Each structure stands twice: as structure tokens, then as C-alpha cells.
Amino acid sequence: MNFGKFAFRIVDYIYYPFQNYKSFDDVKVEKDIVYQDSHKRCKYDIYYKKTDEAMPVLVNLHGGGWLAGHKNYRKSLSAYFASKGWFVVNVGYRLGPECPFPAPVEDAINALNHLPTLKEKFNLDFSKVVLTGDSAGAHISACTIAAITDENYRKALEVPIPAVIPTAFIGFCGPYDMLKVANLKLCPPAVLSIMKGFTGYNFKKGYPDYEEYKFHKELSPINFVNNKWPKSLIVHAEKDFICPGHGQAMIKALQENGVETKEFSTSKLSENHCFHLIFYKKAAKLAFAEVFKFLDEIKAS
């Protein structure tokens, strides 16, 4: 097994009870809706509260280092969003090394394109669709936004034409520049195994061959931020040990392109990567206060 895949699986198991203890009795759940037949992971779960009003839609992509993770690890997060009136689509997608990049971006777009089939049963408002994710899920979400807003990027990846267009993006502790990830000084052998597993390319130590990889530029969504990006909220940890500086750089790129951008950040070392998933922590509570304020603005628009 790929070392990075093994490490992220261990992290998932350890943190599962701390990230999924929260429940919401008024939220209904339907699981394992198939959105494409290509792989067993291409299913999503939906979370919602019964209402006669049209529901805004939030599509979530889980983290897990591109090699691990599962939609089940974000069930409390999904229910939390649903408790605030959002129709939540919690997406499973293909992982490396079996299915390297850009497979998860293709899956994200196929999941979006499957959403209209739900209108037969649910009253959904597709003028208010938020795409979000944490860590690797934030990266894939950002790549998906890039594919939607940049036709050349979409064609380079050979992913489907999007039918449902997100009106907002929320990135939680996302790595948006993969060359920075590759050069991370934190346990270089583990990072190298992640890069190899995610891309399917056998990089050399130190990445002297980085630009030989077919999608070396497309792998970093920060390279494709443009003025067509939707309104965005970037949640990040200033002392993130996995993707330091990525949030700040993404905010700068968005603002330079005239994208309406909001930010929430933490500054303590103890409030680190994906701090928002430990709901009872003060930093998580403050983050979600800003997140739900942002989402309320989308609802009201």
C-alpha cells in the first residue's frame, strides 16, 4: 500500500469520533445515490430538512490527502450544514493511486451534473449552489471551479462540460499550489509518496522532473484563478503544517482578479490543519459563525 494512503487512513480512523459525534434529529439522510457507474466510490449522500420552500444546494467534497478519506467521515459536517436549511450533497469520489488526477475533478463535475435528477423529488434552487471541501477536497473543489470558469483548463483535463454552475466556493484549509506541497519539508518521503499516488507519475526525489508531468500546471488551481470565479470564502490556518501560506496566496489571487472574497483564519499553532472539523473547539465555532454568515448572504441573494 502507498505510504501516504496508509498514513491518511490512520488519521481518518483516529479523528472519526471527534469529527462525527454531532447529530441533528431534524435532518434526514439518504445514502449511496449513484451518480456515475464507473467506480464504486462514485456515490453521494444527501442531507436535508423537510420544507416546502426551494432549498439552496451545498456540495461537499471530503478531504483525505487524495489517497484516502470517505464521505462517511463528513456526516456530522454535512448534517450541520443541512440543519441550517441547506440541501447537502456529500460526494464520494475516486482516489489515487488507483485513479489519479484528474479523475476526482471529473467525478466532481459528474456529481454536479447529476443533481438535476433530484428535482423530480426535491424542490431545489440551482441559482444558489455552493461548492466546498476541506484539505484535498478544497483542492479538488478549486480545480472544479477552474474547469468551470476556464474552458482551456477543462479541455486540458478532458473533463465533462458542467451543467450546474456553483454560485459560491468555500475552501477549508486547501492546498492550492501543488508545487509548494511537493516541496514541503514535513516528512519528504511521505509527501513524495502522496504526489506519486495522486498524480500517477513516478517523480524523482527533489522533483527535478516536475514539469515533465503532463498536468504539472493544471494540478495547481491557483494558476487558473480568473474573474469568472464565484464569490469565495477561504478558511485557513496561518500556521498550517500541511499547506502553509496556501490560504493567504489564494485570497491574494482571488482579490487580484476582482473576485468577491472573504476570509477566516486562525493564528495559533494548536488551531491547525482542518481545525474546523473539531466542532466543540472555540476556533471551529468562530469559523462556522463566519461560514454561516457567508451562506446566509448566498441564501438572501
SEZA-250618 format. One line per field, with one value per atom (N, C-alpha, C): residue number from 1; residue in one letter; atom name; x, y, z. Coordinates in steps of 0.2 Angstrom, whole numbers. Layout:
# residues N
pos	[NUM/...] .
code	[A/...] .
site	[CA/...] .
u	[X/...] .
v	[Y/...] .
w	[Z/...] .
***
This chain:
# residues 301
pos	[1/1/1/2/2/2/3/3/3/4/4/4/5/5/5/6/6/6/7/7/7/8/8/8/9/9/9/10/10/10/11/11/11/12/12/12/13/13/13/14/14/14/15/15/15/16/16/16/17/17/17/18/18/18/19/19/19/20/20/20/21/21/21/22/22/22/23/23/23/24/24/24/25/25/25/26/26/26/27/27/27/28/28/28/29/29/29/30/30/30/31/31/31/32/32/32/33/33/33/34/34/34/35/35/35/36/36/36/37/37/37/38/38/38/39/39/39/40/40/40/41/41/41/42/42/42/43/43/43/44/44/44/45/45/45/46/46/46/47/47/47/48/48/48/49/49/49/50/50/50/51/51/51/52/52/52/53/53/53/54/54/54/55/55/55/56/56/56/57/57/57/58/58/58/59/59/59/60/60/60/61/61/61/62/62/62/63/63/63/64/64/64/65/65/65/66/66/66/67/67/67/68/68/68/69/69/69/70/70/70/71/71/71/72/72/72/73/73/73/74/74/74/75/75/75/76/76/76/77/77/77/78/78/78/79/79/79/80/80/80/81/81/81/82/82/82/83/83/83/84/84/84/85/85/85/86/86/86/87/87/87/88/88/88/89/89/89/90/90/90/91/91/91/92/92/92/93/93/93/94/94/94/95/95/95/96/96/96/97/97/97/98/98/98/99/99/99/100/100/100/101/101/101/102/102/102/103/103/103/104/104/104/105/105/105/106/106/106/107/107/107/108/108/108/109/109/109/110/110/110/111/111/111/112/112/112/113/113/113/114/114/114/115/115/115/116/116/116/117/117/117/118/118/118/119/119/119/120/120/120/121/121/121/122/122/122/123/123/123/124/124/124/125/125/125/126/126/126/127/127/127/128/128/128/129/129/129/130/130/130/131/131/131/132/132/132/133/133/133/134/134/134/135/135/135/136/136/136/137/137/137/138/138/138/139/139/139/140/140/140/141/141/141/142/142/142/143/143/143/144/144/144/145/145/145/146/146/146/147/147/147/148/148/148/149/149/149/150/150/150/151/151/151/152/152/152/153/153/153/154/154/154/155/155/155/156/156/156/157/157/157/158/158/158/159/159/159/160/160/160/161/161/161/162/162/162/163/163/163/164/164/164/165/165/165/166/166/166/167/167/167/168/168/168/169/169/169/170/170/170/171/171/171/172/172/172/173/173/173/174/174/174/175/175/175/176/176/176/177/177/177/178/178/178/179/179/179/180/180/180/181/181/181/182/182/182/183/183/183/184/184/184/185/185/185/186/186/186/187/187/187/188/188/188/189/189/189/190/190/190/191/191/191/192/192/192/193/193/193/194/194/194/195/195/195/196/196/196/197/197/197/198/198/198/199/199/199/200/200/200/201/201/201/202/202/202/203/203/203/204/204/204/205/205/205/206/206/206/207/207/207/208/208/208/209/209/209/210/210/210/211/211/211/212/212/212/213/213/213/214/214/214/215/215/215/216/216/216/217/217/217/218/218/218/219/219/219/220/220/220/221/221/221/222/222/222/223/223/223/224/224/224/225/225/225/226/226/226/227/227/227/228/228/228/229/229/229/230/230/230/231/231/231/232/232/232/233/233/233/234/234/234/235/235/235/236/236/236/237/237/237/238/238/238/239/239/239/240/240/240/241/241/241/242/242/242/243/243/243/244/244/244/245/245/245/246/246/246/247/247/247/248/248/248/249/249/249/250/250/250/251/251/251/252/252/252/253/253/253/254/254/254/255/255/255/256/256/256/257/257/257/258/258/258/259/259/259/260/260/260/261/261/261/262/262/262/263/263/263/264/264/264/265/265/265/266/266/266/267/267/267/268/268/268/269/269/269/270/270/270/271/271/271/272/272/272/273/273/273/274/274/274/275/275/275/276/276/276/277/277/277/278/278/278/279/279/279/280/280/280/281/281/281/282/282/282/283/283/283/284/284/284/285/285/285/286/286/286/287/287/287/288/288/288/289/289/289/290/290/290/291/291/291/292/292/292/293/293/293/294/294/294/295/295/295/296/296/296/297/297/297/298/298/298/299/299/299/300/300/300/301/301/301] .
code	[M/M/M/N/N/N/F/F/F/G/G/G/K/K/K/F/F/F/A/A/A/F/F/F/R/R/R/I/I/I/V/V/V/D/D/D/Y/Y/Y/I/I/I/Y/Y/Y/Y/Y/Y/P/P/P/F/F/F/Q/Q/Q/N/N/N/Y/Y/Y/K/K/K/S/S/S/F/F/F/D/D/D/D/D/D/V/V/V/K/K/K/V/V/V/E/E/E/K/K/K/D/D/D/I/I/I/V/V/V/Y/Y/Y/Q/Q/Q/D/D/D/S/S/S/H/H/H/K/K/K/R/R/R/C/C/C/K/K/K/Y/Y/Y/D/D/D/I/I/I/Y/Y/Y/Y/Y/Y/K/K/K/K/K/K/T/T/T/D/D/D/E/E/E/A/A/A/M/M/M/P/P/P/V/V/V/L/L/L/V/V/V/N/N/N/L/L/L/H/H/H/G/G/G/G/G/G/G/G/G/W/W/W/L/L/L/A/A/A/G/G/G/H/H/H/K/K/K/N/N/N/Y/Y/Y/R/R/R/K/K/K/S/S/S/L/L/L/S/S/S/A/A/A/Y/Y/Y/F/F/F/A/A/A/S/S/S/K/K/K/G/G/G/W/W/W/F/F/F/V/V/V/V/V/V/N/N/N/V/V/V/G/G/G/Y/Y/Y/R/R/R/L/L/L/G/G/G/P/P/P/E/E/E/C/C/C/P/P/P/F/F/F/P/P/P/A/A/A/P/P/P/V/V/V/E/E/E/D/D/D/A/A/A/I/I/I/N/N/N/A/A/A/L/L/L/N/N/N/H/H/H/L/L/L/P/P/P/T/T/T/L/L/L/K/K/K/E/E/E/K/K/K/F/F/F/N/N/N/L/L/L/D/D/D/F/F/F/S/S/S/K/K/K/V/V/V/V/V/V/L/L/L/T/T/T/G/G/G/D/D/D/S/S/S/A/A/A/G/G/G/A/A/A/H/H/H/I/I/I/S/S/S/A/A/A/C/C/C/T/T/T/I/I/I/A/A/A/A/A/A/I/I/I/T/T/T/D/D/D/E/E/E/N/N/N/Y/Y/Y/R/R/R/K/K/K/A/A/A/L/L/L/E/E/E/V/V/V/P/P/P/I/I/I/P/P/P/A/A/A/V/V/V/I/I/I/P/P/P/T/T/T/A/A/A/F/F/F/I/I/I/G/G/G/F/F/F/C/C/C/G/G/G/P/P/P/Y/Y/Y/D/D/D/M/M/M/L/L/L/K/K/K/V/V/V/A/A/A/N/N/N/L/L/L/K/K/K/L/L/L/C/C/C/P/P/P/P/P/P/A/A/A/V/V/V/L/L/L/S/S/S/I/I/I/M/M/M/K/K/K/G/G/G/F/F/F/T/T/T/G/G/G/Y/Y/Y/N/N/N/F/F/F/K/K/K/K/K/K/G/G/G/Y/Y/Y/P/P/P/D/D/D/Y/Y/Y/E/E/E/E/E/E/Y/Y/Y/K/K/K/F/F/F/H/H/H/K/K/K/E/E/E/L/L/L/S/S/S/P/P/P/I/I/I/N/N/N/F/F/F/V/V/V/N/N/N/N/N/N/K/K/K/W/W/W/P/P/P/K/K/K/S/S/S/L/L/L/I/I/I/V/V/V/H/H/H/A/A/A/E/E/E/K/K/K/D/D/D/F/F/F/I/I/I/C/C/C/P/P/P/G/G/G/H/H/H/G/G/G/Q/Q/Q/A/A/A/M/M/M/I/I/I/K/K/K/A/A/A/L/L/L/Q/Q/Q/E/E/E/N/N/N/G/G/G/V/V/V/E/E/E/T/T/T/K/K/K/E/E/E/F/F/F/S/S/S/T/T/T/S/S/S/K/K/K/L/L/L/S/S/S/E/E/E/N/N/N/H/H/H/C/C/C/F/F/F/H/H/H/L/L/L/I/I/I/F/F/F/Y/Y/Y/K/K/K/K/K/K/A/A/A/A/A/A/K/K/K/L/L/L/A/A/A/F/F/F/A/A/A/E/E/E/V/V/V/F/F/F/K/K/K/F/F/F/L/L/L/D/D/D/E/E/E/I/I/I/K/K/K/A/A/A/S/S/S] .
site	[N/CA/C/N/CA/C/N/CA/C/N/CA/C/N/CA/C/N/CA/C/N/CA/C/N/CA/C/N/CA/C/N/CA/C/N/CA/C/N/CA/C/N/CA/C/N/CA/C/N/CA/C/N/CA/C/N/CA/C/N/CA/C/N/CA/C/N/CA/C/N/CA/C/N/CA/C/N/CA/C/N/CA/C/N/CA/C/N/CA/C/N/CA/C/N/CA/C/N/CA/C/N/CA/C/N/CA/C/N/CA/C/N/CA/C/N/CA/C/N/CA/C/N/CA/C/N/CA/C/N/CA/C/N/CA/C/N/CA/C/N/CA/C/N/CA/C/N/CA/C/N/CA/C/N/CA/C/N/CA/C/N/CA/C/N/CA/C/N/CA/C/N/CA/C/N/CA/C/N/CA/C/N/CA/C/N/CA/C/N/CA/C/N/CA/C/N/CA/C/N/CA/C/N/CA/C/N/CA/C/N/CA/C/N/CA/C/N/CA/C/N/CA/C/N/CA/C/N/CA/C/N/CA/C/N/CA/C/N/CA/C/N/CA/C/N/CA/C/N/CA/C/N/CA/C/N/CA/C/N/CA/C/N/CA/C/N/CA/C/N/CA/C/N/CA/C/N/CA/C/N/CA/C/N/CA/C/N/CA/C/N/CA/C/N/CA/C/N/CA/C/N/CA/C/N/CA/C/N/CA/C/N/CA/C/N/CA/C/N/CA/C/N/CA/C/N/CA/C/N/CA/C/N/CA/C/N/CA/C/N/CA/C/N/CA/C/N/CA/C/N/CA/C/N/CA/C/N/CA/C/N/CA/C/N/CA/C/N/CA/C/N/CA/C/N/CA/C/N/CA/C/N/CA/C/N/CA/C/N/CA/C/N/CA/C/N/CA/C/N/CA/C/N/CA/C/N/CA/C/N/CA/C/N/CA/C/N/CA/C/N/CA/C/N/CA/C/N/CA/C/N/CA/C/N/CA/C/N/CA/C/N/CA/C/N/CA/C/N/CA/C/N/CA/C/N/CA/C/N/CA/C/N/CA/C/N/CA/C/N/CA/C/N/CA/C/N/CA/C/N/CA/C/N/CA/C/N/CA/C/N/CA/C/N/CA/C/N/CA/C/N/CA/C/N/CA/C/N/CA/C/N/CA/C/N/CA/C/N/CA/C/N/CA/C/N/CA/C/N/CA/C/N/CA/C/N/CA/C/N/CA/C/N/CA/C/N/CA/C/N/CA/C/N/CA/C/N/CA/C/N/CA/C/N/CA/C/N/CA/C/N/CA/C/N/CA/C/N/CA/C/N/CA/C/N/CA/C/N/CA/C/N/CA/C/N/CA/C/N/CA/C/N/CA/C/N/CA/C/N/CA/C/N/CA/C/N/CA/C/N/CA/C/N/CA/C/N/CA/C/N/CA/C/N/CA/C/N/CA/C/N/CA/C/N/CA/C/N/CA/C/N/CA/C/N/CA/C/N/CA/C/N/CA/C/N/CA/C/N/CA/C/N/CA/C/N/CA/C/N/CA/C/N/CA/C/N/CA/C/N/CA/C/N/CA/C/N/CA/C/N/CA/C/N/CA/C/N/CA/C/N/CA/C/N/CA/C/N/CA/C/N/CA/C/N/CA/C/N/CA/C/N/CA/C/N/CA/C/N/CA/C/N/CA/C/N/CA/C/N/CA/C/N/CA/C/N/CA/C/N/CA/C/N/CA/C/N/CA/C/N/CA/C/N/CA/C/N/CA/C/N/CA/C/N/CA/C/N/CA/C/N/CA/C/N/CA/C/N/CA/C/N/CA/C/N/CA/C/N/CA/C/N/CA/C/N/CA/C/N/CA/C/N/CA/C/N/CA/C/N/CA/C/N/CA/C/N/CA/C/N/CA/C/N/CA/C/N/CA/C/N/CA/C/N/CA/C/N/CA/C/N/CA/C/N/CA/C/N/CA/C/N/CA/C/N/CA/C/N/CA/C/N/CA/C/N/CA/C/N/CA/C/N/CA/C/N/CA/C/N/CA/C/N/CA/C/N/CA/C/N/CA/C/N/CA/C/N/CA/C/N/CA/C/N/CA/C/N/CA/C/N/CA/C/N/CA/C/N/CA/C/N/CA/C/N/CA/C/N/CA/C/N/CA/C/N/CA/C/N/CA/C/N/CA/C/N/CA/C/N/CA/C/N/CA/C/N/CA/C/N/CA/C/N/CA/C/N/CA/C/N/CA/C/N/CA/C/N/CA/C/N/CA/C/N/CA/C/N/CA/C/N/CA/C/N/CA/C/N/CA/C/N/CA/C/N/CA/C/N/CA/C/N/CA/C/N/CA/C/N/CA/C/N/CA/C/N/CA/C/N/CA/C] .
u	[4/0/4/2/6/6/12/13/9/8/3/-4/-6/-13/-14/-9/-9/-9/-5/-5/-11/-14/-21/-26/-26/-31/-31/-25/-24/-27/-25/-28/-36/-39/-46/-49/-46/-48/-48/-42/-41/-46/-47/-51/-58/-60/-68/-72/-71/-76/-76/-70/-70/-73/-74/-77/-84/-86/-93/-98/-97/-101/-107/-107/-113/-118/-125/-130/-136/-140/-146/-152/-157/-163/-167/-168/-172/-169/-163/-160/-161/-164/-165/-159/-157/-152/-154/-151/-152/-145/-143/-136/-135/-129/-127/-131/-132/-135/-130/-130/-125/-126/-120/-120/-117/-113/-110/-108/-108/-106/-99/-95/-88/-84/-86/-82/-87/-86/-90/-90/-85/-85/-89/-91/-95/-102/-103/-110/-110/-115/-116/-122/-121/-127/-130/-136/-140/-142/-142/-144/-149/-155/-159/-165/-168/-173/-180/-185/-191/-194/-195/-198/-202/-206/-210/-206/-201/-198/-192/-190/-185/-178/-174/-168/-162/-158/-151/-147/-142/-138/-131/-129/-121/-118/-113/-110/-103/-102/-96/-92/-85/-80/-75/-75/-71/-64/-60/-53/-50/-43/-40/-34/-31/-24/-25/-30/-31/-31/-29/-27/-32/-35/-39/-45/-49/-55/-61/-67/-73/-78/-84/-89/-92/-92/-94/-91/-84/-81/-83/-88/-90/-98/-100/-108/-110/-106/-108/-108/-103/-102/-108/-109/-115/-122/-123/-129/-129/-123/-123/-125/-123/-125/-132/-135/-142/-146/-144/-148/-149/-145/-146/-150/-153/-158/-155/-149/-146/-147/-148/-149/-141/-139/-132/-131/-126/-124/-117/-116/-109/-106/-101/-99/-93/-94/-88/-85/-79/-75/-69/-67/-61/-55/-51/-44/-38/-33/-26/-24/-19/-16/-20/-25/-29/-32/-34/-37/-34/-29/-25/-29/-26/-28/-28/-33/-39/-46/-45/-51/-56/-53/-58/-61/-58/-61/-67/-66/-71/-77/-76/-81/-85/-81/-85/-90/-87/-92/-98/-96/-102/-107/-104/-109/-113/-110/-114/-119/-117/-122/-127/-126/-132/-137/-136/-140/-147/-148/-155/-159/-157/-161/-165/-162/-165/-171/-172/-178/-184/-184/-190/-193/-189/-191/-191/-186/-184/-185/-187/-188/-181/-177/-170/-169/-165/-164/-157/-156/-150/-147/-150/-147/-143/-143/-139/-136/-130/-126/-119/-117/-111/-107/-101/-96/-91/-90/-85/-81/-76/-72/-66/-64/-58/-52/-46/-40/-40/-39/-39/-45/-51/-57/-58/-54/-54/-50/-45/-41/-45/-48/-52/-58/-61/-66/-64/-58/-55/-53/-51/-49/-56/-61/-68/-70/-69/-71/-67/-60/-56/-58/-61/-63/-70/-74/-80/-79/-74/-73/-68/-64/-59/-59/-62/-63/-56/-51/-45/-42/-43/-42/-46/-52/-57/-55/-53/-51/-45/-40/-34/-35/-39/-41/-45/-49/-54/-59/-62/-67/-74/-80/-86/-88/-92/-95/-100/-99/-103/-110/-115/-122/-125/-122/-124/-118/-119/-113/-114/-108/-108/-108/-112/-113/-108/-105/-100/-96/-90/-85/-82/-82/-79/-73/-67/-62/-59/-59/-57/-49/-45/-38/-35/-36/-35/-28/-24/-18/-19/-18/-20/-14/-8/-2/2/2/4/12/15/22/25/21/23/22/16/15/21/23/29/35/36/42/42/36/35/41/43/49/47/40/37/37/42/42/42/48/48/46/48/47/39/35/28/25/28/25/26/32/33/29/27/23/16/14/7/7/12/12/12/16/16/9/6/0/-6/-6/-11/-11/-5/-4/-3/0/1/8/12/18/24/29/34/40/38/43/49/55/61/61/66/67/69/66/68/64/60/56/59/65/68/64/60/56/49/48/41/37/40/37/37/39/38/31/28/22/17/12/8/4/1/-3/0/7/10/8/5/2/-5/-9/-16/-17/-12/-13/-14/-12/-12/-18/-23/-29/-27/-23/-21/-19/-16/-13/-19/-25/-31/-36/-35/-40/-41/-47/-49/-55/-57/-63/-69/-70/-76/-77/-73/-74/-79/-83/-89/-86/-91/-90/-86/-81/-77/-76/-76/-74/-68/-62/-56/-55/-56/-55/-48/-43/-37/-33/-28/-24/-17/-16/-10/-3/-4/2/1/-3/-5/2/3/9/9/3/2/2/-1/-1/0/6/7/7/3/3/-2/-5/-9/-15/-18/-24/-23/-18/-16/-15/-11/-10/-16/-21/-27/-31/-31/-35/-32/-26/-22/-24/-24/-25/-33/-37/-44/-45/-43/-44/-40/-35/-31/-36/-40/-44/-51/-52/-58/-64/-62/-67/-69/-76/-78/-76/-71/-68/-68/-70/-70/-65/-63/-58/-60/-58/-57/-51/-47/-41/-39/-35/-33/-25/-23/-16/-12/-16/-12/-10/-4/-2/-6/-10/-15/-21/-22/-28/-25/-24/-20/-25/-22/-25/-32/-37/-44/-46/-44/-47/-54/-57/-65/-69/-66/-69/-70/-66/-67/-72/-79/-84/-84/-82/-83/-77/-72/-67/-69/-66/-68/-66/-61/-59/-64/-66/-71/-78/-80/-86/-86/-80/-79/-79/-76/-76/-83/-87/-93/-98/-97/-101/-100/-94/-92/-95/-94/-96/-104/-108/-115/-117/-113/-115/-114/-109/-107/-113/-115/-120/-127/-128/-135/-135/-129/-129/-130/-128/-130/-137/-140/-147/-151/-149/-153/-152/-147/-145/-150] .
v	[-6/0/6/11/18/20/23/25/31/36/41/39/34/31/28/24/21/26/32/37/40/42/46/41/35/31/30/30/30/37/42/49/49/46/46/42/36/32/35/39/42/47/52/58/57/51/50/51/49/50/57/61/68/73/70/74/72/67/65/63/66/65/69/74/79/76/76/74/79/79/83/79/79/75/77/83/85/85/82/81/74/74/67/65/59/57/51/52/46/45/39/37/33/34/30/31/37/38/38/34/33/39/42/47/46/40/38/30/26/19/17/22/20/17/18/16/16/11/10/16/21/27/32/32/37/37/39/39/45/48/53/52/55/55/62/62/69/70/76/78/84/84/89/89/95/96/97/94/94/101/104/110/111/116/117/122/125/130/127/131/129/129/124/123/125/129/130/124/123/117/118/114/114/107/107/101/101/95/94/89/90/85/84/78/76/77/78/78/71/70/63/63/68/68/65/65/62/55/52/44/41/44/41/46/45/48/45/47/44/49/49/53/52/46/44/48/51/54/62/64/70/71/65/65/70/72/77/84/85/91/92/87/88/89/86/87/94/96/103/108/107/112/111/105/104/107/107/110/117/120/127/129/123/124/123/120/118/111/110/103/101/96/95/88/89/83/81/76/74/69/71/67/62/56/52/52/51/51/47/45/41/44/39/41/38/41/38/33/29/29/25/22/18/22/28/33/40/41/48/54/59/66/65/68/72/68/62/58/61/64/67/73/77/83/81/75/73/70/67/65/71/76/82/85/85/88/83/77/72/72/73/74/80/86/92/91/87/86/81/77/73/76/82/85/86/88/89/83/77/71/71/75/75/80/84/89/85/79/75/74/74/73/79/83/89/95/100/107/111/111/113/120/124/131/131/129/129/136/141/148/149/144/145/138/137/131/133/130/131/125/126/120/121/116/116/110/110/105/106/101/103/99/102/99/97/91/88/90/90/91/98/103/110/111/107/107/105/99/97/101/104/109/115/117/123/121/115/113/112/110/110/117/122/129/131/129/131/128/122/119/122/125/128/135/138/145/146/141/141/136/137/132/128/132/129/124/125/121/115/116/110/105/108/104/100/104/101/94/95/89/84/86/82/79/84/83/85/83/85/92/94/101/101/106/107/110/106/109/113/111/115/119/126/131/133/132/134/142/145/152/154/150/152/146/147/142/144/138/139/133/136/131/131/125/124/121/125/123/119/122/119/120/115/116/118/124/126/127/126/126/119/115/108/108/113/113/115/119/120/114/110/104/99/99/94/96/102/105/106/103/104/100/103/100/95/94/90/83/78/71/71/73/72/66/60/53/52/55/54/58/64/69/66/63/61/55/51/45/48/53/56/59/63/66/60/55/49/46/45/42/46/52/57/58/59/60/54/49/43/43/48/50/48/45/42/48/53/59/56/60/58/62/60/64/71/76/83/86/82/84/88/86/89/88/83/81/84/89/91/93/97/100/95/89/83/80/81/78/82/78/81/87/86/91/95/97/100/107/110/117/116/112/111/108/105/102/108/114/119/124/124/128/136/137/144/147/143/146/148/146/147/151/155/159/165/167/172/176/181/185/182/176/172/168/167/163/166/161/164/167/170/173/168/169/164/166/161/161/156/159/155/154/148/147/143/146/143/144/141/141/144/150/153/149/145/140/133/132/126/122/116/112/108/108/104/108/114/119/126/127/134/139/145/150/149/144/142/147/147/151/159/161/168/169/165/165/165/161/160/166/169/175/181/181/187/186/179/178/180/178/180/187/191/198/201/199/202/201/196/195/198/202/205/201/195/190/193/193/195/189/191/186/188/183/184/178/180/176/174/168/167/163/165/162/161/157/156/157/159/160/156/152/148/141/139/133/127/127/122/122/128/128/127/121/119/116/112/110/107/109/107/107/113/114/114/116/117/111/105/99/96/99/98/103/102/107/110/107/109/114/115/119/127/131/138/141/139/141/139/132/130/133/135/139/146/149/156/155/150/149/148/143/142/148/152/158/162/163/166/162/156/152/153/152/153/160/165/171/172/169/169/165/160/156/159/163/167/172/175/180/177/171/167/166/164/162/168/174/180/184/181/185/183] .
w	[0/0/0/-4/-4/3/5/12/14/9/11/12/8/9/15/18/24/30/29/34/35/29/30/32/31/33/41/44/51/54/51/53/53/48/47/53/55/60/67/68/74/76/70/71/70/68/66/72/78/83/86/85/87/81/75/70/68/71/69/75/80/86/86/82/82/78/80/77/77/72/71/70/75/74/69/67/61/54/54/47/45/39/35/31/30/26/22/15/11/8/8/6/0/-3/-8/-15/-17/-23/-28/-33/-38/-43/-44/-49/-56/-56/-62/-60/-65/-64/-65/-66/-67/-61/-55/-49/-43/-38/-33/-28/-28/-24/-27/-33/-36/-34/-28/-25/-20/-19/-14/-9/-3/2/2/3/4/11/13/20/19/22/21/27/28/32/28/30/26/26/20/19/12/12/6/1/4/1/-3/-9/-13/-9/-9/-5/-9/-6/-9/-8/-12/-13/-11/-6/-4/-6/-10/-12/-9/-5/-1/-4/-4/-6/0/3/8/7/13/12/13/14/14/10/9/5/-2/-5/-12/-12/-7/-7/-2/2/7/9/14/16/13/15/13/15/11/13/20/22/29/34/33/38/38/34/34/36/39/40/45/50/55/52/48/44/40/36/31/35/40/44/47/49/52/47/40/35/34/34/32/38/44/49/48/44/43/37/34/28/22/21/15/13/7/4/3/6/6/2/-3/-7/-5/-1/2/-3/-7/-13/-11/-13/-14/-20/-21/-27/-28/-34/-35/-31/-29/-26/-29/-28/-30/-25/-27/-34/-39/-37/-42/-48/-46/-50/-49/-53/-52/-55/-53/-56/-64/-67/-64/-63/-61/-60/-55/-49/-44/-47/-51/-54/-59/-63/-67/-63/-57/-53/-50/-48/-45/-50/-56/-61/-63/-63/-64/-59/-53/-47/-48/-49/-51/-56/-62/-67/-66/-61/-59/-55/-52/-47/-50/-56/-59/-58/-58/-57/-51/-46/-39/-39/-44/-44/-45/-47/-48/-41/-36/-29/-24/-25/-21/-24/-20/-23/-22/-27/-26/-30/-27/-30/-33/-40/-43/-44/-43/-43/-37/-32/-26/-24/-27/-27/-24/-18/-15/-16/-18/-19/-13/-9/-4/-3/1/3/8/11/16/13/14/13/5/4/-3/-6/-2/-5/-7/-4/-6/-12/-13/-19/-25/-24/-30/-31/-26/-27/-31/-29/-33/-40/-41/-48/-52/-49/-52/-54/-50/-51/-57/-57/-63/-69/-69/-75/-78/-73/-75/-78/-75/-77/-83/-84/-89/-94/-100/-105/-107/-107/-109/-104/-97/-92/-92/-93/-94/-100/-105/-111/-110/-106/-105/-100/-96/-91/-95/-100/-104/-99/-95/-90/-94/-91/-94/-94/-98/-98/-92/-88/-82/-84/-81/-82/-76/-70/-64/-62/-62/-60/-53/-49/-42/-42/-37/-37/-31/-27/-22/-21/-18/-16/-9/-5/2/2/3/4/11/14/21/21/22/23/17/11/5/3/0/-4/-11/-13/-19/-24/-22/-26/-24/-29/-28/-28/-32/-31/-24/-21/-14/-10/-11/-7/-9/-15/-16/-13/-12/-8/-1/2/9/13/18/22/27/28/33/30/32/30/23/19/12/9/12/9/9/14/14/9/8/3/-4/-5/-12/-13/-8/-10/-11/-8/-9/-16/-18/-25/-30/-29/-34/-34/-29/-28/-32/-30/-33/-40/-43/-50/-54/-51/-55/-59/-57/-60/-55/-58/-53/-53/-49/-48/-45/-47/-44/-37/-33/-26/-28/-25/-26/-32/-36/-41/-47/-49/-55/-61/-61/-67/-66/-62/-60/-67/-71/-77/-82/-81/-86/-85/-79/-78/-82/-85/-90/-88/-81/-79/-73/-74/-69/-67/-72/-71/-69/-72/-70/-63/-61/-54/-49/-50/-45/-47/-44/-46/-46/-41/-40/-47/-51/-58/-62/-61/-65/-62/-57/-54/-59/-60/-65/-63/-66/-64/-65/-67/-68/-61/-57/-51/-47/-44/-39/-33/-30/-23/-19/-15/-11/-4/0/7/8/10/11/19/22/29/29/33/33/40/41/47/46/49/47/48/53/55/52/47/44/43/46/45/38/35/29/23/23/17/20/22/25/19/20/16/10/9/3/4/10/10/9/11/10/3/-1/-8/-12/-10/-14/-13/-7/-6/-10/-11/-15/-22/-25/-32/-33/-29/-30/-30/-25/-25/-31/-33/-39/-45/-45/-51/-50/-45/-43/-41/-38/-35/-28/-27/-20/-15/-11/-7/1/5/12/15/21/24/32/34/41/42/47/49/56/58/65/65/71/71/76/80/85/82/84/82/83/89/91/86/83/78/71/70/64/58/54/48/49/46/46/54/57/64/64/59/59/61/59/60/67/72/79/82/81/82/88/94/100/102/98/99/97/101/100/93/90/84/78/79/75/75/81/82/79/80/77/69/67/59/57/60/57/58/63/63/57/54/48/42/42/37/36/41/41/39/41/39/31/29/21/18/20/17/18/23/24/18/17/11/5/3/-3/-3/2/3/1/4/3/-4/-8/-14/-19] .
***
